[in-house]
Amino acid sequence: MSTLTLVRHGQAEPFQGERSVLTSLGETQAARLAQFWLRQQVRFDEVYSGDLPRQTRTEQVVADCFRASGQPWPEPQADAAWNEYDAPGMLQHLASADPSRAATVREIIARQRARQAEPPVPLDPDPAATGSEQILATLAAQYAQARSGPNANRAFQRMFEALMLRWLEGGTADGVEPWTTFRDRVSGAIRRIMEGPPGRRVAVFTSGGPIGFAVHFALRAPVRSFLDVNWRVRNSSVTEFIFDRERFTLDSFNGIPHLIEDAALRTWR
């Protein structure tokens, strides 16, 4: 059997899309992961990364730590199939669908950038959250009312969850990658790794969306589970799988042993 270790990038500026880069805290998270792996004598045979700056920089920080310690580190292979879905594009579509929402969406982005250390609020299943434009309009209005109060994070989460559900149901927008395309590219990346020779130790530096999908893929869970998992993936966390050419099995999820001793380094976004 082989092992696949998926690493979420360190903390980065949210809702910046392809331009998003690591914060100084994100750099520290990546360095702490490398130091933990060095202490545990963790080694890899192959290393991959998406090609977004926050993903490649996380890998580079880890690689630099290994090489500075005199330990080998495989040459990384960039694969855009491990890139994140287009969350900024989805929010912009929410604004463009109704120009009156544009100011609210700009404020959403600004406020969420200021709330990086807060965990996403766990939500109970909402049977009304069908992802329809009507639901989105209602939730956007609720966020507009709540944005200056203590429930702003919950209101944002409900609105963005409805937007994501609409995406999962096939809702599309110009310039935004459809769910089916995202699904096919990430599952294709997983299968390409599975097709290699046995006994390999593979690391991939990626984002919360591909990690959430990989868990969904391994468990053969309902599509909605992708979102439920995606919300909980911490920055620089490690999710592990064991696999061969026929099987792909979840072994651990969202591990942050390198951050256990410092709560200030534990972030979701």
C-alpha positions in Angstrom: 0.0 0.0 0.0 1.0 3.6 -0.6 0.2 6.7 1.5 -1.1 10.1 0.3 -0.7 13.1 2.6 -2.8 16.1 1.7 -1.6 19.4 3.3 -3.8 22.5 3.3 -1.9 25.7 2.6 -1.0 28.0 5.5 -3.2 30.9 6.3 -3.6 33.2 3.3 -5.5 36.4 2.5 -9.1 35.1 1.9 -11.2 35.8 -1.2 -8.2 36.8 -3.3 -8.5 33.9 -5.7 -5.3 33.2 -7.6 -3.6 36.2 -6.1 -3.9 35.0 -2.5 -0.5 34.7 -0.8 0.5 33.4 2.7 0.3 35.7 5.6 3.2 35.8 8.0 1.2 33.5 10.3 0.7 31.1 7.3 4.5 31.0 6.8 4.9 30.1 10.4 2.3 27.3 10.2 4.2 25.8 7.2 7.5 26.0 9.0 6.1 24.3 12.1 4.7 21.5 10.0 8.2 21.0 8.5 9.8 21.0 11.9 7.3 18.4 13.2 8.0 16.2 10.2 11.7 16.4 10.7 11.4 15.4 14.3 9.2 12.5 13.4 11.5 11.5 10.5 8.7 11.8 8.0 9.9 11.4 4.4 8.2 11.4 1.0 9.0 9.9 -2.4 6.9 12.3 -4.4 5.7 15.8 -3.8 2.9 17.6 -5.7 1.3 21.0 -5.4 -1.4 23.0 -7.0 -0.1 26.0 -8.8 -1.7 28.8 -6.7 0.8 30.9 -4.9 -0.5 30.0 -1.4 -0.1 26.3 -2.2 3.4 26.5 -3.9 4.7 28.8 -1.1 3.6 26.4 1.6 5.5 23.6 -0.2 8.5 25.9 -0.6 8.6 26.7 3.1 8.6 23.0 4.0 11.2 22.2 1.4 13.5 25.0 2.6 13.3 23.6 6.2 14.1 20.1 5.1 17.1 21.2 2.9 18.4 23.5 5.6 18.4 20.5 7.9 20.4 18.5 5.4 17.4 16.2 4.6 16.3 15.2 1.1 13.1 16.7 -0.3 11.7 15.6 -3.7 11.4 18.1 -6.5 7.8 19.3 -6.5 5.5 18.7 -9.4 3.0 21.4 -10.1 -0.5 20.1 -11.0 -3.3 22.7 -11.4 -5.8 19.9 -10.8 -5.2 20.4 -7.1 -6.2 24.1 -7.2 -9.1 25.4 -5.1 -12.6 26.1 -6.5 -13.4 29.8 -7.3 -15.0 31.2 -4.1 -14.3 34.8 -5.1 -16.0 34.2 -8.5 -19.0 32.8 -6.7 -19.4 35.8 -4.5 -19.0 38.2 -7.4 -21.7 36.2 -9.2 -23.9 36.8 -6.2 -23.3 40.5 -6.6 -23.7 40.6 -10.4 -27.0 38.7 -10.3 -28.5 41.6 -8.4 -26.5 44.9 -8.5 -28.1 46.0 -5.3 -26.0 43.3 -3.5 -22.7 44.6 -4.8 -21.9 46.8 -1.8 -23.0 44.0 0.6 -20.6 41.5 -1.2 -17.7 44.0 -1.0 -18.4 44.3 2.7 -18.7 40.6 3.1 -15.2 40.1 1.7 -13.7 42.8 3.8 -15.3 41.5 7.0 -14.3 37.9 6.4 -10.7 39.0 5.8 -10.8 40.5 9.3 -12.3 37.3 10.7 -9.6 34.9 9.6 -8.9 33.3 12.9 -12.6 32.5 13.7 -13.8 28.9 12.9 -16.7 28.5 10.5 -19.9 28.1 12.5 -21.2 24.5 12.5 -24.7 24.6 10.9 -27.6 22.3 11.4 -29.0 20.9 8.2 -31.5 23.5 6.8 -34.1 21.8 4.6 -34.9 25.2 3.1 -31.4 25.8 1.9 -32.0 24.6 -1.7 -29.5 26.9 -3.3 -32.2 28.8 -5.3 -31.8 32.4 -6.1 -34.7 33.1 -3.8 -32.9 31.5 -0.9 -29.8 33.4 -1.8 -31.6 36.7 -1.9 -33.2 36.0 1.5 -29.9 35.0 3.1 -28.1 38.0 1.6 -30.7 40.3 3.1 -30.3 38.5 6.5 -26.5 39.1 6.3 -27.0 42.7 5.5 -29.1 43.1 8.6 -26.7 41.0 10.8 -23.4 42.2 9.5 -22.7 44.7 12.3 -23.8 42.4 15.1 -22.6 39.3 16.9 -24.3 36.9 14.4 -22.5 38.2 11.3 -20.3 35.1 11.0 -23.3 32.8 11.2 -25.3 34.9 8.7 -22.3 34.9 6.2 -21.8 31.2 6.6 -25.5 30.5 5.8 -25.4 32.7 2.7 -22.2 31.2 1.4 -23.4 27.7 2.1 -26.5 28.3 0.1 -24.3 29.7 -2.7 -22.2 26.6 -2.6 -25.2 24.3 -2.6 -26.5 26.1 -5.7 -23.1 25.4 -7.3 -23.3 21.7 -6.3 -26.8 21.5 -7.9 -25.4 22.7 -11.2 -25.8 26.5 -10.9 -23.2 28.1 -13.2 -21.9 31.6 -13.9 -19.7 33.0 -16.6 -16.1 32.4 -15.7 -16.8 30.2 -12.6 -15.7 26.6 -12.9 -18.8 24.3 -12.6 -19.0 21.7 -9.8 -18.8 18.8 -12.3 -15.5 20.2 -13.8 -14.0 20.6 -10.3 -15.1 17.1 -9.3 -13.7 15.6 -12.4 -10.3 17.4 -12.2 -9.7 16.5 -8.5 -10.9 12.9 -8.9 -8.6 12.7 -12.0 -5.7 13.9 -9.9 -6.4 11.3 -7.2 -6.6 8.5 -9.8 -3.4 9.5 -11.5 -1.6 9.1 -8.1 -3.3 5.8 -7.5 -2.0 4.5 -10.8 1.6 4.7 -9.9 3.8 2.0 -8.5 3.1 0.5 -5.0 4.8 1.5 -1.7 5.1 5.2 -2.4 4.9 8.1 0.1 3.2 11.0 -1.7 2.5 14.5 -0.4 0.3 17.1 -2.0 0.0 20.8 -1.0 -3.5 21.9 -1.9 -6.6 23.7 -0.4 -9.7 22.9 1.6 -11.9 22.2 -1.4 -9.8 19.4 -2.9 -9.2 17.9 0.6 -12.9 17.9 1.3 -13.5 16.3 -2.1 -10.9 13.6 -1.4 -12.6 12.7 1.9 -16.0 12.6 0.1 -14.3 10.4 -2.6 -12.8 8.0 -0.2 -16.0 7.5 1.9 -18.3 7.4 -1.2 -20.4 9.9 0.8 -23.3 12.1 -0.4 -22.2 15.1 -2.4 -23.3 17.4 0.4 -20.6 15.9 2.6 -18.0 17.7 0.5 -19.2 21.0 1.9 -19.5 19.8 5.5 -15.9 18.6 5.4 -14.6 21.5 3.5 -15.7 24.0 6.1 -13.6 22.3 8.8 -10.2 22.0 7.2 -7.6 24.0 9.2 -4.7 25.8 7.7 -1.6 23.6 7.3 -3.5 20.6 8.5 -2.7 17.1 7.3 -5.2 14.6 6.0 -3.9 11.1 5.2 -5.0 8.2 2.9 -3.7 4.8 2.2 -4.2 3.5 -1.4 -3.3 1.1 -4.1 -4.6 0.9 -7.7 -8.1 -0.3 -6.5 -8.6 1.2 -3.1 -8.5 4.7 -1.7 -9.1 4.8 2.1 -9.2 7.7 4.6 -6.7 7.2 7.4 -6.8 10.5 9.3 -8.4 13.9 8.9 -7.4 17.5 9.6 -4.4 16.7 11.9 -2.5 19.7 13.4 0.0 18.0 15.8 2.5 20.7 14.9 0.2 23.4 16.2 -1.1 21.7 19.4 1.0 23.8 21.7 0.1 27.2 20.3 -3.6 28.0 20.0 -2.8 31.3 18.2 -1.5 29.4 15.2 -4.7 27.4 14.7 -6.8 29.0 12.0 -9.4 28.0 9.5 -8.9 30.9 7.0 
